[in-house]
Amino acid sequence: MTWILKVQIPFWGTQDLHLFHVRAGAIVLVCIAVPWVLPTLVPLLIGFAYVRKRYITTSREVKRFDAVTRSPIYASFGATLKVCPIFTNF
């Protein structure tokens, strides 16, 4: 556990920072080379933020639903519901 804290987290933190700077530099260079990209970049970033927010909430709900459907209580409840027609016939 300490190896993860001492080695892996700083490594991935520097990797993320490096990728952020590479992407930011690419966007700045494109905006300098082709200035008409800048007005289209703002709506794209807003749309990206909206889709990202929507995806995260949907993903969280799907994971929650999957956990509920895999729980043993839900499985036994489903088995009980399958047996109910048998009891009502007698």
N, C-alpha and C positions, 0 to 999 in steps of 0.2 A: 504494500500500500504506500509506503513512503517513497518507493522508487517511482511510482506514478506521480506523486506530488512533486518530487524533486526533479524528475527528468522529463516525463511526458507532457505535463501541463505547460511548462515553459517552452518546450519544443513546439507544441501545437499553437501556443499563443504567438510565438514569433512567426510561424508559418501563416497564420491568419492575418497578422499585421502586414506581412510581406505581400500576400495576395490582395489585400485591401489597397496597398499603395500601387501595385501593378495595375489594378482595375481603375483606380482614380487617375493615374497617369495616362492611361489609354483614353479615358473619357475626356480629359483635359486636352490631349493632343488632337483628338477628333474634333472637339469644339473649336480649337484654334484653326485647324486646317479647313474645316467646313462649317462656317458659322451658322448656317441655317439649321443645323442639327440641334442646336441649343433650345430653340422653342419647342421642338418635338420631344426633347429629352425630359422636360418637366412632366407632361402628361404621362409619358411612359413610366417614369418613376412613381407617380401617384397610382397608376394602374398596377404596377408591380407590388407596391405596398398593400393595396387592397386585396389582390390575389393572395399574397403571402399571409395576410391576416386571416382571410377566409380559409385558406388551406390548413393553417395551424389549428383553428378551432374545429374544422371538420375532422382532421386527423385525430385530434384529442377525443372527439365524440365517437369515432369509429373504434379507437382503442378501448374506450370505456365500454362500448356495446359488445365488443369481442370478449372482454373480460367478464361481462355479465353473462354472456351466452355460454362461456366455458365453466362457469361456477357450478359446483356440485348441487347446490340448492336449486338452481334453474333446471339442471338436468333431471333431478328427481321430480320437480314440478311438472316438467314436460312428460315424463313417464306416467305420472299420475293422471294427467289429462288424457293421455292415450288409452288408459285403462277405464276411464269414466264411462264410456259407452257400454262396456261390458257389465258394469254394475247396474246401470239403469235398465238393462234388459231383464235382469232377474228380479 
